[in-house]
């Protein structure tokens, strides 16, 4: 947005937004703040704001109930006071355009837009936030991005990411995308990037889902494998098929009837028949239709396995984040399968995705990247940052996804850099 129509005072206000604390003068996760950048007013609601305060201000107890949150003076005394402050801020603008009010909730695109407008002054001899971002870009030639929580959040592009990628492109920098997802193949990832408006800034060869790496590990280590039992989604299946690797799955079979002892016995006898094609290994990924039947078939495969049998997982992420909520992920599926492997005195699955440094080393080898001039940017300490550390590559934690500053303070894994969001860069 052009600042040419603004006075010096107004331009300063646009570049350095005013923040009004609506609860007390301390900055905290339980606070509510009104941020004025002359264009819009954003009402930021901290992640730890109480249900009682939400009820008083918006007439709802939980953030998940917010659809089009508004502040109405009729809701409560607190809502009336906040509404009066908003009206006074608008009145102080005089004849300038009317400012709309947008509510910024935690882990939403509006929160990212808010953080992107804030600036940080230099303190003491330390680098300011802008200096830090310039330092990261200047000292690295390749940027290795995670996706969920870094490029998008809740399926939507994080505001400002497209501009940052374009600036890297203009500066002659290289970037790739490395993710633990196994539900999307390389082709599927590229389609996702196109759907959120990044098709012109990337190509399929930049995409590295964990299922792409897993299929190539199997091809290299087990060239004679003929039949693999897949517990996972279409992305994993597509990558195996692309390399001509045969697979079998229960994913599309009807599961209306419970698996009784009789049905289990029948399954066991069928799999034990000499004429039945043996299973050479098991590969686990994200599977939305995961069932007890799959656990039982995996258990039988372990019991019938020979010494060349293999057991891999694309990742062991315990959860993903959808808005403020945590949804169980592949790690919860893997836990049950590791348990049945132990019944047959088999080792736990080898996790091929993050934080396995071989995943990153594979990407860097295929792309011919210099580790000393590369940086991994992710939102998880236990996967993205730990993988980078193990591979000897610089790391940058983005606080736009799974990890918070509290998580960072309590973790033994320390990134080289910390930023609010790639979109704020």
C-alpha positions as CSV (number, residue, x, y, z in Angstrom):
1,X,0.0,0.0,0.0
2,X,1.3,3.4,-1.0
3,X,2.1,5.9,1.8
4,X,2.3,8.9,-0.5
5,X,-1.1,10.2,0.6
6,X,-0.2,10.2,4.3
7,X,1.4,12.9,6.4
8,X,4.7,12.1,8.1
9,X,2.8,11.4,11.4
10,X,0.4,9.1,9.6
11,X,3.2,7.3,7.8
12,X,5.0,6.7,11.1
13,X,1.8,5.3,12.5
14,X,1.4,3.0,9.6
15,X,5.0,1.6,9.8
16,X,5.0,1.5,13.7
17,X,1.4,0.5,14.7
18,X,0.0,1.5,18.0
19,X,-0.9,-1.2,20.5
20,X,-3.6,-0.6,23.1
21,X,-3.7,-3.1,26.0
22,X,-7.4,-3.6,26.8
23,X,-6.9,-5.5,30.1
24,X,-3.8,-4.2,31.9
25,X,-0.4,-2.8,30.9
26,X,1.5,-6.2,30.9
27,X,2.0,-8.2,27.8
28,X,0.8,-11.8,28.3
29,X,-0.9,-14.7,26.6
30,X,-4.1,-14.0,28.5
31,X,-4.3,-10.4,27.2
32,X,-6.4,-8.7,24.6
33,X,-4.9,-5.9,22.5
34,X,-6.2,-3.5,19.9
35,X,-3.6,-2.8,17.2
36,X,-4.0,0.3,15.0
37,X,-2.0,0.7,11.8
38,X,-4.2,3.4,10.4
39,X,-5.6,1.1,7.8
40,X,-7.5,-1.4,10.0
41,X,-8.0,-2.1,13.7
42,X,-7.1,-5.6,14.8
43,X,-8.4,-7.0,18.1
44,X,-5.9,-9.6,19.1
45,X,-7.2,-12.3,21.5
46,X,-4.3,-14.1,23.4
47,X,-4.4,-17.9,23.4
48,X,-4.9,-18.0,27.2
49,X,-7.8,-15.6,27.5
50,X,-10.4,-17.1,29.9
51,X,-13.8,-18.4,28.8
52,X,-15.5,-15.9,31.1
53,X,-13.7,-13.0,29.3
54,X,-14.7,-14.4,25.9
55,X,-18.3,-14.7,27.0
56,X,-18.3,-11.1,28.2
57,X,-16.6,-9.7,25.1
58,X,-18.1,-11.8,22.3
59,X,-21.0,-13.8,23.9
60,X,-19.2,-17.1,23.4
61,X,-17.2,-19.3,25.7
62,X,-14.7,-21.0,23.3
63,X,-12.6,-19.8,20.3
64,X,-13.8,-22.8,18.3
65,X,-17.3,-21.2,18.4
66,X,-16.1,-18.0,16.6
67,X,-17.6,-17.6,13.2
68,X,-17.9,-13.9,12.6
69,X,-16.9,-12.5,16.0
70,X,-18.0,-8.9,16.7
71,X,-17.9,-6.6,19.7
72,X,-21.4,-5.3,20.5
73,X,-22.0,-2.7,23.3
74,X,-25.2,-4.7,24.3
75,X,-23.2,-7.9,25.2
76,X,-21.8,-6.8,28.5
77,X,-20.2,-3.9,30.4
78,X,-16.7,-5.1,29.2
79,X,-17.9,-5.2,25.6
80,X,-19.4,-1.8,25.9
81,X,-16.1,-0.3,27.2
82,X,-14.1,-2.0,24.4
83,X,-16.6,-0.7,21.9
84,X,-16.2,2.8,23.2
85,X,-12.4,2.6,22.9
86,X,-12.8,1.5,19.3
87,X,-15.2,4.4,18.6
88,X,-12.8,6.9,20.1
89,X,-9.8,5.6,18.1
90,X,-11.9,6.0,14.9
91,X,-13.0,9.5,16.0
92,X,-9.4,10.5,16.5
93,X,-8.8,9.8,12.8
94,X,-11.0,12.7,11.8
95,X,-11.9,12.6,8.1
96,X,-9.7,9.6,7.2
97,X,-11.3,6.4,5.8
98,X,-13.4,4.4,8.2
99,X,-11.4,1.6,9.9
100,X,-12.9,-1.8,10.0
101,X,-12.3,-4.1,13.0
102,X,-10.9,-7.6,12.5
103,X,-10.6,-10.1,15.3
104,X,-7.3,-12.0,15.3
105,X,-7.5,-15.3,17.0
106,X,-4.5,-17.6,17.7
107,X,-3.3,-19.9,14.9
108,X,-5.3,-18.1,12.2
109,X,-4.3,-16.2,9.1
110,X,-5.5,-13.0,10.7
111,X,-3.0,-13.5,13.5
112,X,-0.2,-13.9,11.0
113,X,-1.3,-10.7,9.2
114,X,-1.2,-8.9,12.6
115,X,2.3,-10.2,13.5
116,X,3.5,-9.2,10.0
117,X,2.6,-5.5,10.7
118,X,4.5,-5.3,14.0
119,X,8.1,-4.2,14.1
120,X,10.9,-4.5,16.6
121,X,13.4,-1.9,17.6
122,X,17.1,-2.6,18.1
123,X,17.9,-3.2,21.8
124,X,21.4,-2.8,23.1
125,X,23.9,-4.3,20.7
126,X,21.6,-7.1,19.5
127,X,20.2,-7.4,16.0
128,X,16.6,-6.2,15.5
129,X,14.1,-8.6,14.0
130,X,14.6,-7.1,10.5
131,X,18.4,-7.4,10.9
132,X,18.0,-11.0,11.8
133,X,15.9,-11.8,8.7
134,X,18.4,-10.0,6.5
135,X,21.2,-12.0,8.2
136,X,19.5,-15.3,7.5
137,X,18.9,-14.5,3.8
138,X,22.4,-13.1,3.3
139,X,24.2,-16.1,4.9
140,X,22.4,-18.9,3.1
141,X,21.9,-19.9,-0.5
142,X,19.3,-22.6,0.0
143,X,16.2,-22.6,2.1
144,X,14.7,-26.0,3.0
145,X,11.1,-25.4,4.1
146,X,8.7,-27.5,6.0
147,X,5.1,-27.1,4.8
148,X,2.2,-27.4,7.3
149,X,2.7,-24.6,9.9
150,X,5.3,-22.8,7.8
151,X,3.9,-22.4,4.3
152,X,0.2,-23.0,5.1
153,X,-1.9,-23.3,8.3
154,X,-5.2,-25.2,8.3
155,X,-4.9,-25.7,4.6
156,X,-4.6,-21.9,3.9
157,X,-1.6,-20.0,2.7
158,X,0.1,-18.1,5.6
159,X,-0.1,-14.4,4.5
160,X,3.2,-13.1,3.2
161,X,4.8,-16.4,2.3
162,X,4.3,-15.8,-1.4
163,X,6.1,-12.5,-1.2
164,X,9.0,-14.0,0.7
165,X,9.4,-16.8,-1.8
166,X,9.4,-14.3,-4.6
167,X,12.1,-12.2,-2.9
168,X,14.2,-15.3,-2.5
169,X,13.7,-16.1,-6.2
170,X,14.7,-12.5,-7.2
171,X,17.8,-12.8,-5.0
172,X,18.9,-15.9,-6.8
173,X,18.3,-18.1,-3.8
174,X,17.2,-21.8,-4.1
175,X,14.5,-23.4,-2.1
176,X,12.9,-26.8,-1.7
177,X,10.0,-28.2,0.5
178,X,10.7,-31.2,2.8
179,X,7.7,-32.5,4.7
180,X,6.8,-35.6,6.8
181,X,3.5,-35.9,5.0
182,X,2.8,-39.3,3.4
183,X,-0.8,-38.7,2.3
184,X,0.4,-36.6,-0.7
185,X,2.8,-37.8,-3.3
186,X,5.3,-35.4,-5.0
187,X,2.6,-34.8,-7.7
188,X,0.0,-34.2,-5.0
189,X,2.2,-31.7,-3.1
190,X,2.7,-29.8,-6.3
191,X,-1.1,-29.7,-6.9
192,X,-1.5,-28.4,-3.3
193,X,1.0,-25.6,-3.9
194,X,-0.9,-24.6,-7.1
195,X,-4.2,-24.6,-5.2
196,X,-3.0,-22.0,-2.7
197,X,-1.5,-19.8,-5.4
198,X,2.2,-20.8,-5.3
199,X,2.2,-22.8,-8.6
200,X,4.2,-20.1,-10.3
201,X,6.9,-20.0,-7.6
202,X,7.7,-23.7,-7.5
203,X,7.8,-26.9,-9.5
204,X,7.3,-30.6,-8.8
205,X,11.0,-31.3,-8.5
206,X,11.1,-29.0,-5.4
207,X,8.7,-31.3,-3.5
208,X,10.0,-33.9,-1.0
209,X,7.2,-35.7,1.0
210,X,8.4,-38.5,3.3
211,X,6.6,-41.1,1.1
212,X,8.8,-40.1,-1.9
213,X,12.0,-40.8,0.2
214,X,10.5,-44.0,1.7
215,X,9.8,-45.5,-1.7
216,X,13.3,-44.9,-2.8
217,X,14.8,-46.4,0.4
218,X,12.8,-49.6,-0.3
219,X,13.9,-49.7,-3.9
220,X,17.5,-49.3,-2.9
221,X,17.6,-51.6,0.1
222,X,15.1,-54.2,-1.0
223,X,15.3,-54.6,-4.8
224,X,13.8,-58.1,-4.6
225,X,10.7,-57.1,-2.5
226,X,7.6,-58.2,-4.4
227,X,4.7,-57.5,-2.0
228,X,4.6,-54.8,0.7
229,X,1.7,-54.3,3.1
230,X,0.9,-50.6,3.1
231,X,-0.9,-48.9,6.0
232,X,-1.1,-45.4,4.6
233,X,-2.8,-43.1,2.1
234,X,-2.8,-42.6,-1.6
235,X,0.5,-40.6,-1.6
236,X,2.5,-43.5,-0.3
237,X,0.9,-46.0,-2.7
238,X,1.5,-43.6,-5.7
239,X,5.2,-43.3,-4.9
240,X,5.6,-47.1,-4.6
241,X,3.7,-47.6,-7.9
242,X,5.9,-45.1,-9.6
243,X,8.9,-47.3,-8.9
244,X,7.1,-50.5,-9.9
245,X,6.9,-51.8,-6.3
246,X,3.9,-54.1,-5.7
247,X,1.8,-53.5,-2.6
248,X,-1.3,-54.7,-0.8
249,X,-3.7,-52.9,1.6
250,X,-6.9,-53.3,3.5
251,X,-7.7,-49.6,3.2
252,X,-10.6,-49.9,0.7
253,X,-12.2,-53.1,2.1
254,X,-15.5,-52.7,4.0
255,X,-15.1,-52.7,7.8
256,X,-18.8,-52.8,8.7
257,X,-18.5,-56.2,10.5
258,X,-16.3,-56.6,13.6
259,X,-13.2,-58.8,13.3
260,X,-14.3,-61.9,15.3
261,X,-12.0,-64.6,16.5
262,X,-13.3,-66.8,13.7
263,X,-12.5,-64.2,11.0
264,X,-9.1,-63.7,12.5
265,X,-8.4,-67.4,12.4
266,X,-9.5,-67.6,8.8
267,X,-7.2,-64.7,7.9
268,X,-4.3,-66.4,9.7
269,X,-4.9,-69.7,7.9
270,X,-5.1,-68.0,4.6
271,X,-1.9,-66.0,5.1
272,X,0.0,-69.1,6.3
273,X,-0.9,-71.2,3.2
274,X,2.3,-72.0,1.1
275,X,0.4,-70.9,-2.0
276,X,-0.2,-67.4,-0.5
277,X,2.1,-64.6,-1.6
278,X,4.2,-63.7,1.4
279,X,4.5,-60.2,2.7
280,X,8.1,-58.9,2.4
281,X,7.6,-55.9,4.6
282,X,5.3,-53.3,6.2
283,X,5.3,-49.6,5.5
284,X,3.3,-47.2,7.7
285,X,2.0,-43.7,6.9
286,X,-1.0,-41.5,7.7
287,X,-4.1,-43.6,7.3
288,X,-7.6,-42.1,8.0
289,X,-9.2,-45.5,7.7
290,X,-6.9,-47.3,10.1
291,X,-8.6,-50.2,11.8
292,X,-8.2,-53.2,14.1
293,X,-8.2,-55.5,11.0
294,X,-5.0,-53.8,9.9
295,X,-3.4,-54.3,13.3
296,X,-4.3,-58.0,13.1
297,X,-2.9,-58.5,9.6
298,X,0.3,-56.7,10.5
299,X,0.6,-59.0,13.6
300,X,0.3,-62.1,11.4
301,X,2.8,-60.7,8.9
302,X,5.3,-60.3,11.7
303,X,4.6,-63.8,12.9
304,X,5.1,-65.3,9.4
305,X,8.1,-63.1,8.5
306,X,11.5,-64.3,7.4
307,X,14.9,-62.7,8.3
308,X,14.7,-60.3,5.3
309,X,11.4,-58.8,6.5
310,X,11.4,-55.0,6.9
311,X,9.3,-52.5,8.9
312,X,9.4,-48.8,8.0
313,X,7.4,-45.7,9.0
314,X,7.2,-42.5,7.0
315,X,7.2,-40.5,10.2
316,X,6.2,-40.8,13.9
317,X,4.6,-37.4,14.4
318,X,2.3,-37.7,17.4
319,X,0.0,-34.9,16.3
320,X,-0.8,-32.2,13.8
321,X,-2.5,-28.9,14.4
322,X,-5.8,-27.8,13.0
323,X,-6.4,-24.2,14.2
324,X,-6.2,-24.4,18.0
325,X,-6.8,-28.1,18.1
326,X,-4.3,-31.1,18.0
327,X,-5.3,-34.0,15.8
328,X,-3.6,-37.4,16.4
329,X,-1.1,-38.2,13.6
330,X,0.9,-41.1,12.2
331,X,2.8,-41.7,15.5
332,X,-0.4,-42.8,17.2
333,X,-1.0,-45.4,14.5
334,X,2.7,-46.5,14.7
335,X,2.5,-47.0,18.5
336,X,0.0,-49.9,18.1
337,X,2.0,-51.5,15.3
338,X,5.2,-51.3,17.2
339,X,3.4,-53.1,20.1
340,X,2.4,-56.0,17.8
341,X,5.9,-56.2,16.4
342,X,7.2,-56.7,19.9
343,X,4.8,-59.5,20.4
344,X,6.7,-61.4,17.7
345,X,10.0,-60.2,19.1
346,X,10.5,-57.9,16.2
347,X,12.2,-54.4,16.5
348,X,10.2,-51.2,16.2
349,X,9.8,-49.6,12.9
350,X,12.7,-47.6,11.4
351,X,11.4,-44.0,11.0
352,X,12.6,-42.7,7.6
353,X,11.1,-39.2,7.8
354,X,12.1,-36.4,10.1
355,X,14.1,-36.3,12.4
356,X,16.1,-38.9,10.5
357,X,19.1,-37.0,9.0
358,X,19.2,-39.4,6.1
359,X,16.0,-37.8,4.8
360,X,17.7,-34.4,4.6
361,X,21.0,-35.8,3.3
362,X,19.0,-37.5,0.5
363,X,17.4,-34.2,-0.5
364,X,20.7,-32.4,-0.4
365,X,22.4,-35.0,-2.5
366,X,19.7,-35.1,-5.1
367,X,19.6,-31.3,-5.3
368,X,23.4,-30.9,-5.0
369,X,23.1,-28.5,-2.0
370,X,25.9,-27.2,0.1
371,X,25.2,-28.0,3.8
372,X,27.2,-25.0,5.0
373,X,25.1,-22.6,3.0
374,X,21.7,-24.1,3.7
375,X,19.1,-23.6,6.4
376,X,16.1,-25.7,7.4
377,X,13.0,-23.7,8.3
378,X,10.3,-25.6,10.3
379,X,7.7,-25.3,13.0
380,X,8.6,-28.4,15.1
381,X,11.6,-28.8,17.4
382,X,11.4,-32.6,17.5
383,X,11.4,-33.1,13.8
384,X,12.5,-30.2,11.6
385,X,15.1,-28.6,13.9
386,X,16.4,-32.0,15.3
387,X,16.8,-33.3,11.8
388,X,18.8,-30.2,10.8
389,X,21.0,-30.5,13.9
390,X,21.7,-34.2,13.2
391,X,22.7,-33.5,9.6
392,X,24.9,-30.5,10.5
393,X,22.7,-27.9,8.8
394,X,21.6,-24.5,10.2
395,X,18.0,-24.4,11.5
396,X,15.3,-21.8,11.9
397,X,12.2,-22.3,14.0
398,X,9.0,-20.6,12.8
399,X,6.5,-19.9,15.6
400,X,3.6,-20.1,13.1
401,X,2.8,-23.7,13.6
402,X,3.1,-26.4,16.3
403,X,5.7,-24.9,18.6
404,X,5.3,-21.9,20.9
405,X,7.9,-19.9,22.8
406,X,7.0,-21.9,25.9
407,X,7.9,-25.1,24.0
408,X,11.1,-23.6,22.9
409,X,12.1,-22.5,26.5
410,X,11.4,-26.1,27.7
411,X,13.2,-27.9,25.0
412,X,16.8,-29.2,24.9
413,X,16.8,-28.8,21.1
414,X,17.9,-25.2,20.2
415,X,17.5,-23.8,16.7
416,X,20.1,-21.4,15.3
417,X,17.3,-18.8,14.6
418,X,13.8,-18.1,15.7
419,X,11.2,-16.1,13.6
420,X,7.5,-15.4,14.1
421,X,6.6,-16.5,10.6
422,X,8.0,-16.9,7.1
423,X,5.1,-14.6,6.1
424,X,6.5,-11.9,8.3
425,X,10.0,-12.0,6.8
